[in-house]
Amino acid sequence: MMLAEMVYDGELSASAYIILTAMFLIIGGGLAWCFYRALKATDKDAQEQLPDEV
């Protein structure tokens, strides 16, 4: 039993564009945050780490 017939006219609806934009912002923001944290984690004043002697 179908509740409503779906008609596809070749374009997305306004709500689909809003959801798509939100998803791109979430993914882009997450990648930017990860890149920022990776850059912040590199410490310029840190001493070189040498392997432990066996």
N, CA, C and O atoms as CSV, one atom per row, in Angstrom:
chain,resi,resn,atom,element,x,y,z
A,1,MET,N,N,0.831,-1.176,0.000
A,1,MET,CA,C,0.000,0.000,0.000
A,1,MET,C,C,0.881,1.247,0.000
A,1,MET,O,O,1.669,1.444,0.925
A,2,MET,N,N,0.760,2.082,-1.018
A,2,MET,CA,C,1.534,3.326,-1.089
A,2,MET,C,C,0.748,4.448,-0.434
A,2,MET,O,O,-0.465,4.559,-0.606
A,3,LEU,N,N,1.454,5.273,0.316
A,3,LEU,CA,C,0.789,6.397,0.969
A,3,LEU,C,C,0.580,7.556,-0.007
A,3,LEU,O,O,-0.458,8.217,0.003
A,4,ALA,N,N,1.594,7.786,-0.853
A,4,ALA,CA,C,1.476,8.874,-1.834
A,4,ALA,C,C,2.311,8.508,-3.047
A,4,ALA,O,O,3.353,7.863,-2.933
A,5,GLU,N,N,1.847,8.922,-4.188
A,5,GLU,CA,C,2.600,8.659,-5.407
A,5,GLU,C,C,3.756,9.658,-5.501
A,5,GLU,O,O,3.577,10.848,-5.242
A,6,MET,N,N,4.927,9.172,-5.867
A,6,MET,CA,C,6.100,10.026,-5.938
A,6,MET,C,C,6.349,10.404,-7.388
A,6,MET,O,O,6.440,9.540,-8.260
A,7,VAL,N,N,6.459,11.708,-7.639
A,7,VAL,CA,C,6.705,12.204,-8.985
A,7,VAL,C,C,8.084,12.845,-8.995
A,7,VAL,O,O,8.355,13.754,-8.211
A,8,TYR,N,N,8.946,12.380,-9.870
A,8,TYR,CA,C,10.303,12.908,-9.967
A,8,TYR,C,C,10.402,13.774,-11.204
A,8,TYR,O,O,10.167,13.314,-12.321
A,9,ASP,N,N,10.761,15.062,-10.991
A,9,ASP,CA,C,10.834,15.990,-12.112
A,9,ASP,C,C,12.270,16.324,-12.514
A,9,ASP,O,O,12.490,17.241,-13.306
A,10,GLY,N,N,13.235,15.601,-11.986
A,10,GLY,CA,C,14.626,15.808,-12.384
A,10,GLY,C,C,15.384,16.799,-11.525
A,10,GLY,O,O,16.555,17.064,-11.796
A,11,GLU,N,N,14.766,17.351,-10.508
A,11,GLU,CA,C,15.431,18.308,-9.629
A,11,GLU,C,C,15.168,17.944,-8.173
A,11,GLU,O,O,14.179,17.289,-7.841
A,12,LEU,N,N,16.085,18.389,-7.313
A,12,LEU,CA,C,15.907,18.171,-5.885
A,12,LEU,C,C,14.978,19.231,-5.313
A,12,LEU,O,O,14.861,20.329,-5.856
A,13,SER,N,N,14.329,18.895,-4.227
A,13,SER,CA,C,13.458,19.865,-3.565
A,13,SER,C,C,14.294,20.796,-2.692
A,13,SER,O,O,15.486,20.562,-2.497
A,14,ALA,N,N,13.683,21.832,-2.176
A,14,ALA,CA,C,14.392,22.791,-1.321
A,14,ALA,C,C,14.886,22.119,-0.047
A,14,ALA,O,O,15.998,22.395,0.403
A,15,SER,N,N,14.083,21.248,0.536
A,15,SER,CA,C,14.510,20.567,1.758
A,15,SER,C,C,15.683,19.627,1.484
A,15,SER,O,O,16.543,19.454,2.348
A,16,ALA,N,N,15.735,19.018,0.299
A,16,ALA,CA,C,16.860,18.155,-0.049
A,16,ALA,C,C,18.140,18.978,-0.179
A,16,ALA,O,O,19.208,18.533,0.241
A,17,TYR,N,N,18.037,20.177,-0.761
A,17,TYR,CA,C,19.206,21.050,-0.857
A,17,TYR,C,C,19.677,21.499,0.529
A,17,TYR,O,O,20.880,21.609,0.765
A,18,ILE,N,N,18.755,21.754,1.431
A,18,ILE,CA,C,19.124,22.157,2.790
A,18,ILE,C,C,19.843,21.018,3.510
A,18,ILE,O,O,20.857,21.241,4.171
A,19,ILE,N,N,19.323,19.805,3.384
A,19,ILE,CA,C,19.959,18.647,4.014
A,19,ILE,C,C,21.330,18.390,3.401
A,19,ILE,O,O,22.286,18.107,4.124
A,20,LEU,N,N,21.438,18.484,2.082
A,20,LEU,CA,C,22.716,18.274,1.401
A,20,LEU,C,C,23.753,19.306,1.831
A,20,LEU,O,O,24.913,18.966,2.065
A,21,THR,N,N,23.332,20.571,1.934
A,21,THR,CA,C,24.232,21.633,2.384
A,21,THR,C,C,24.684,21.391,3.821
A,21,THR,O,O,25.859,21.570,4.140
A,22,ALA,N,N,23.759,20.985,4.687
A,22,ALA,CA,C,24.109,20.713,6.083
A,22,ALA,C,C,25.117,19.568,6.177
A,22,ALA,O,O,26.055,19.634,6.973
A,23,MET,N,N,24.935,18.536,5.384
A,23,MET,CA,C,25.868,17.411,5.427
A,23,MET,C,C,27.256,17.820,4.946
A,23,MET,O,O,28.262,17.419,5.532
A,24,PHE,N,N,27.314,18.625,3.870
A,24,PHE,CA,C,28.611,19.102,3.400
A,24,PHE,C,C,29.284,19.980,4.448
A,24,PHE,O,O,30.501,19.905,4.619
A,25,LEU,N,N,28.521,20.807,5.150
A,25,LEU,CA,C,29.092,21.651,6.195
A,25,LEU,C,C,29.606,20.819,7.362
A,25,LEU,O,O,30.662,21.117,7.921
A,26,ILE,N,N,28.871,19.782,7.732
A,26,ILE,CA,C,29.310,18.909,8.828
A,26,ILE,C,C,30.592,18.177,8.446
A,26,ILE,O,O,31.536,18.124,9.235
A,27,ILE,N,N,30.630,17.612,7.238
A,27,ILE,CA,C,31.821,16.878,6.788
A,27,ILE,C,C,33.001,17.828,6.619
A,27,ILE,O,O,34.104,17.530,7.079
A,28,GLY,N,N,32.784,18.962,5.968
A,28,GLY,CA,C,33.858,19.943,5.776
A,28,GLY,C,C,34.357,20.503,7.092
A,28,GLY,O,O,35.562,20.675,7.280
A,29,GLY,N,N,33.438,20.789,8.008
A,29,GLY,CA,C,33.831,21.288,9.327
A,29,GLY,C,C,34.627,20.246,10.110
A,29,GLY,O,O,35.593,20.580,10.795
A,30,GLY,N,N,34.220,18.994,10.006
A,30,GLY,CA,C,34.952,17.928,10.696
A,30,GLY,C,C,36.356,17.753,10.144
A,30,GLY,O,O,37.306,17.570,10.905
A,31,LEU,N,N,36.492,17.809,8.830
A,31,LEU,CA,C,37.825,17.693,8.235
A,31,LEU,C,C,38.698,18.884,8.600
A,31,LEU,O,O,39.886,18.719,8.878
A,32,ALA,N,N,38.121,20.083,8.601
A,32,ALA,CA,C,38.878,21.283,8.989
A,32,ALA,C,C,39.304,21.202,10.446
A,32,ALA,O,O,40.425,21.580,10.787
A,33,TRP,N,N,38.417,20.710,11.312
A,33,TRP,CA,C,38.750,20.576,12.733
A,33,TRP,C,C,39.890,19.567,12.921
A,33,TRP,O,O,40.815,19.813,13.694
A,34,CYS,N,N,39.822,18.442,12.221
A,34,CYS,CA,C,40.882,17.433,12.320
A,34,CYS,C,C,42.216,17.995,11.829
A,34,CYS,O,O,43.255,17.760,12.446
A,35,PHE,N,N,42.187,18.732,10.727
A,35,PHE,CA,C,43.415,19.324,10.193
A,35,PHE,C,C,43.973,20.356,11.165
A,35,PHE,O,O,45.185,20.423,11.369
A,36,TYR,N,N,43.099,21.160,11.767
A,36,TYR,CA,C,43.532,22.155,12.756
A,36,TYR,C,C,44.173,21.472,13.960
A,36,TYR,O,O,45.220,21.906,14.441
A,37,ARG,N,N,43.543,20.401,14.447
A,37,ARG,CA,C,44.101,19.679,15.603
A,37,ARG,C,C,45.440,19.034,15.261
A,37,ARG,O,O,46.331,18.984,16.108
A,38,ALA,N,N,45.594,18.543,14.045
A,38,ALA,CA,C,46.862,17.932,13.646
A,38,ALA,C,C,47.963,18.987,13.584
A,38,ALA,O,O,49.093,18.731,14.001
A,39,LEU,N,N,47.642,20.171,13.065
A,39,LEU,CA,C,48.635,21.233,13.017
A,39,LEU,C,C,48.977,21.728,14.415
A,39,LEU,O,O,50.136,22.031,14.698
A,40,LYS,N,N,47.987,21.812,15.286
A,40,LYS,CA,C,48.221,22.275,16.648
A,40,LYS,C,C,49.032,21.258,17.445
A,40,LYS,O,O,49.739,21.629,18.382
A,41,ALA,N,N,48.938,19.989,17.085
A,41,ALA,CA,C,49.648,18.936,17.807
A,41,ALA,C,C,51.142,18.956,17.523
A,41,ALA,O,O,51.931,18.465,18.329
A,42,THR,N,N,51.534,19.513,16.397
A,42,THR,CA,C,52.960,19.587,16.089
A,42,THR,C,C,53.564,20.717,16.899
A,42,THR,O,O,53.165,21.874,16.767
A,43,ASP,N,N,54.514,20.378,17.728
A,43,ASP,CA,C,55.147,21.357,18.606
A,43,ASP,C,C,56.511,21.716,18.028
A,43,ASP,O,O,57.356,20.841,17.845
A,44,LYS,N,N,56.730,22.991,17.741
A,44,LYS,CA,C,57.992,23.425,17.135
A,44,LYS,C,C,59.148,23.380,18.140
A,44,LYS,O,O,60.300,23.229,17.734
A,45,ASP,N,N,58.865,23.507,19.441
A,45,ASP,CA,C,59.917,23.552,20.455
A,45,ASP,C,C,60.240,22.179,21.037
A,45,ASP,O,O,61.096,22.075,21.915
A,46,ALA,N,N,59.594,21.156,20.584
A,46,ALA,CA,C,59.825,19.819,21.127
A,46,ALA,C,C,61.190,19.296,20.690
A,46,ALA,O,O,61.660,19.556,19.583
A,47,GLN,N,N,61.803,18.551,21.600
A,47,GLN,CA,C,63.091,17.950,21.285
A,47,GLN,C,C,62.868,16.707,20.437
A,47,GLN,O,O,61.801,16.093,20.461
A,48,GLU,N,N,63.909,16.354,19.685
A,48,GLU,CA,C,63.810,15.170,18.847
A,48,GLU,C,C,63.717,13.932,19.735
A,48,GLU,O,O,64.470,13.794,20.699
A,49,GLN,N,N,62.804,13.047,19.411
A,49,GLN,CA,C,62.647,11.825,20.198
A,49,GLN,C,C,63.562,10.752,19.621
A,49,GLN,O,O,63.487,10.421,18.437
A,50,LEU,N,N,64.421,10.221,20.473
A,50,LEU,CA,C,65.357,9.170,20.080
A,50,LEU,C,C,64.829,7.833,20.545
A,50,LEU,O,O,64.170,7.759,21.582
A,51,PRO,N,N,65.106,6.762,19.796
A,51,PRO,CA,C,64.651,5.449,20.236
A,51,PRO,C,C,65.387,5.010,21.514
A,51,PRO,O,O,66.543,5.374,21.730
A,52,ASP,N,N,64.712,4.238,22.338
A,52,ASP,CA,C,65.343,3.722,23.559
A,52,ASP,C,C,66.446,2.741,23.200
A,52,ASP,O,O,66.361,2.021,22.205
A,53,GLU,N,N,67.486,2.728,24.033
A,53,GLU,CA,C,68.584,1.785,23.786
A,53,GLU,C,C,68.175,0.408,24.273
A,53,GLU,O,O,67.466,0.265,25.270
A,54,VAL,N,N,68.637,-0.608,23.546
A,54,VAL,CA,C,68.281,-1.980,23.879
A,54,VAL,C,C,69.248,-2.545,24.868
A,54,VAL,O,O,69.112,-3.699,25.273
